[in-house]
Amino acid sequence: MGLATLQVSSTKSDEFDPTVPAVVNVAEYGFEGRFEDWAADARYFEYSKAANPIGSGHTPKVPVRTFSPSLHAEGPSRIIPLDLSRELGIEDGPATSPGLIANFVRINAGESVPTRPNATSELYYVLKGHGYSAVNGRLVNWEKGDFVVLPAQSAAVHYAQAETVFYYVTDEPLLRYLGATATEPRFRATKFARTDVVAELDRIASRPGANDKSRVSVLLNNADQEQTLTITHTLWAMFGVLPAGQEQRPHRHQSVALDLILDAPEGCYTLLGDRLDERGEIINPQRVDWEPGGAFVTPPGTWHAHFNESGQDAHLIPVQDAGLQTYLRSLDIRFTNRR
């Protein structure tokens, strides 16, 4: 049967009908002789050569990287991306990890900064200052120590009544990678007030045996995230204390951690490495010293342990893509059984 006489369906309706076979008279539609090859982009690999592109070095790993508080110490009002896109081989915009972008936002007193990312989740932590935000025609005020999360389609302008610095994390790189636009809010805008967060951490820290646990921390949860118990459906956030003289034993997870240091006397640091010895200690670790108001990246799957060798408590806020990882059942958090 030639192309001119091939006809399986006689309908020409523009409306899709699942009961009608999706084939046509190619001559009637002007398609005769125009079948295309579509094979130009096809590639083939032997399994062992391509099954682990990260391990082979083809896909860049997430690096350990620190970001100094000097980035936001002075200057004009602006958003300051903590950008590792070049190291990650990402060409379509700034990224701190494959799925997240962390930023410092500096707003001078009496000035404002707008935000409207293509993101499903935005997280703001007020590192310094106070003011208010106008979000889709609604107002919310904030002060040092508050957390605010915003869903998709949040058009915001942030007004500083005193010199202000935010730590600001979104999942915009994930949307760029998917070629998607965030159109549907998946949770309600929520503020976690400093007084409530600190009171909850104090309550946890005062329990008998608190320092014997792997963490002395409070996890922040939005009521809409009943399955993942996270602050948004993609983001995870923790407010934690590393007590004076304490160590948090080595652990790892498949989420990327974007760690913000709030206050840390000299002698607070993190050790990171790929392997443990038979005693559960990190082999040939890389050391990251904590700087108040600074941030650092903990790569996925990397063993890491936190140390406070000072005489004062230290506080930190890790933000991770663990909301998404938990939903995908791939977080795989593990703790060492040290001997």
Secondary structure as UniProt FT lines:
FT   HELIX           3..5
FT   TURN            18..19
FT   TURN            26..30
FT   TURN            32..33
FT   TURN            40..41
FT   HELIX           47..50
FT   TURN            53..57
FT   STRAND          65..67
FT   HELIX           69..72
FT   STRAND          78..81
FT   HELIX           85..88
FT   STRAND          101..107
FT   TURN            109..110
FT   STRAND          112..115
FT   STRAND          121..128
FT   STRAND          130..135
FT   TURN            136..137
FT   STRAND          138..143
FT   TURN            144..145
FT   STRAND          147..151
FT   TURN            152..153
FT   STRAND          156..160
FT   STRAND          164..170
FT   HELIX           172..178
FT   STRAND          190..192
FT   HELIX           194..205
FT   TURN            208..209
FT   HELIX           210..212
FT   STRAND          217..219
FT   TURN            223..224
FT   TURN            226..228
FT   STRAND          236..242
FT   TURN            244..245
FT   STRAND          247..252
FT   STRAND          257..263
FT   TURN            266..267
FT   STRAND          268..273
FT   TURN            278..279
FT   STRAND          286..289
FT   TURN            292..293
FT   STRAND          295..298
FT   TURN            300..301
FT   STRAND          303..308
FT   STRAND          314..320
FT   HELIX           322..327
FT   TURN            328..329
FT   STRAND          334..335
//
